Amino acid sequence: QVQLVESGGGLVQAGGSLRLSCAASGGTFSNYYMGWFRQAPGKEREFVAVIDRSRGRTDYADSVKGRFTISRDNAKNTAYLQMNSLKPEDTAVYSCAADTRPLSSRSATNYDHWGQGTQVTVSS
């Protein structure tokens, strides 16, 4: 079992940057794929980015590719989401998720462990 806690959300102006952190405990961190998802009010939860267990392979939603960067520091049991060139449409609750081997790394239903989420608001 692993527990996840997100931090780093806040309010920024369009074009600004934020770095989200996801601190993990209670498991062997390097055994988990780490994903970031987001959900805006009235909209479905959507995939943002994922990083594999230890090799650093990544995947991104088209909407954030080139602007967001996912990373992990296994020594610190922490995953990160660096968000640059933020747009108002990026406004959402961002959650991190973990699974040892998700059947589909882009599908939220395939992750067993979730943090509580952190609010990101981008003003125009």
C-alpha positions in Angstrom: 0.0 0.0 0.0 1.1 3.5 -0.7 -0.3 6.9 0.5 0.0 10.0 -1.7 -0.1 13.7 -0.7 -0.1 16.5 -3.3 1.1 20.0 -2.7 2.0 23.1 -4.7 -1.3 24.2 -6.1 -2.4 27.8 -6.1 -3.6 30.8 -8.2 -1.4 32.1 -11.0 -1.8 34.3 -14.0 -2.0 33.0 -17.5 1.6 32.4 -18.7 2.9 31.6 -15.3 4.3 28.5 -13.8 3.7 26.1 -10.9 5.3 22.9 -9.7 3.2 20.3 -8.1 4.6 17.7 -5.8 3.3 14.2 -4.9 4.9 12.7 -1.8 4.5 9.0 -1.4 4.8 6.8 1.7 4.1 3.3 2.7 5.4 1.5 -0.3 8.4 0.9 -2.5 8.2 4.1 -4.6 10.3 2.8 -7.5 7.7 0.0 -8.1 5.0 2.4 -9.0 4.0 4.2 -12.2 3.1 7.7 -11.2 0.3 9.6 -13.0 -1.1 13.1 -12.9 -4.8 13.7 -13.7 -7.0 16.7 -13.4 -10.7 17.5 -13.2 -12.4 20.8 -13.8 -15.9 21.6 -12.4 -18.6 19.9 -14.4 -16.1 18.0 -16.5 -14.7 14.5 -16.5 -11.4 13.6 -15.0 -8.7 13.6 -17.7 -5.2 12.3 -18.0 -2.3 14.7 -17.9 1.0 12.9 -17.6 2.6 9.6 -16.5 6.1 8.5 -15.7 7.2 4.8 -15.4 8.5 3.0 -12.4 12.2 3.8 -12.6 13.5 4.4 -16.2 12.0 7.8 -16.7 9.8 7.1 -19.7 7.0 9.6 -19.9 3.7 10.2 -21.7 1.6 13.4 -21.9 -1.8 14.5 -23.0 -1.7 16.5 -26.2 -3.2 19.5 -24.4 -0.1 19.8 -22.1 2.7 18.5 -24.3 5.5 20.9 -24.5 4.3 22.9 -21.5 4.2 20.4 -18.6 7.0 18.1 -17.5 6.6 15.1 -15.2 9.5 13.8 -13.2 10.3 11.7 -10.1 13.0 11.5 -7.5 13.0 8.0 -6.1 15.4 8.9 -3.3 12.8 11.4 -2.0 9.7 9.2 -2.8 8.3 12.2 -4.7 6.8 12.8 -8.1 6.5 16.3 -9.7 4.6 18.1 -12.3 6.2 21.2 -13.6 3.6 23.4 -15.3 4.7 26.2 -17.6 2.9 28.6 -19.9 -0.3 28.0 -17.9 -3.6 28.7 -19.5 -7.1 29.4 -18.0 -8.2 26.1 -19.4 -5.6 24.3 -17.1 -7.7 25.3 -14.1 -8.7 22.1 -12.3 -8.0 20.0 -9.3 -4.9 18.0 -10.0 -4.4 14.6 -8.4 -1.5 12.1 -8.5 -2.1 8.4 -8.7 0.1 5.3 -8.4 -0.1 1.8 -9.6 2.6 -0.9 -9.9 1.4 -1.8 -13.5 -1.6 0.0 -14.8 -3.2 -1.8 -17.7 -3.4 1.6 -19.4 -1.3 4.3 -18.0 -3.6 7.0 -19.4 -6.8 5.6 -17.8 -7.7 6.7 -14.3 -9.6 3.5 -13.6 -6.4 1.5 -13.7 -4.8 3.3 -10.8 -5.3 1.9 -7.3 -3.9 4.7 -5.2 -4.8 8.4 -5.2 -4.0 11.6 -3.4 -6.6 14.1 -2.3 -5.8 16.6 -5.0 -4.6 20.2 -5.1 -6.4 23.1 -6.7 -4.7 25.0 -9.6 -6.4 28.1 -10.8 -5.2 30.1 -13.8 -6.6 33.6 -14.2 -6.9 35.3 -17.6 
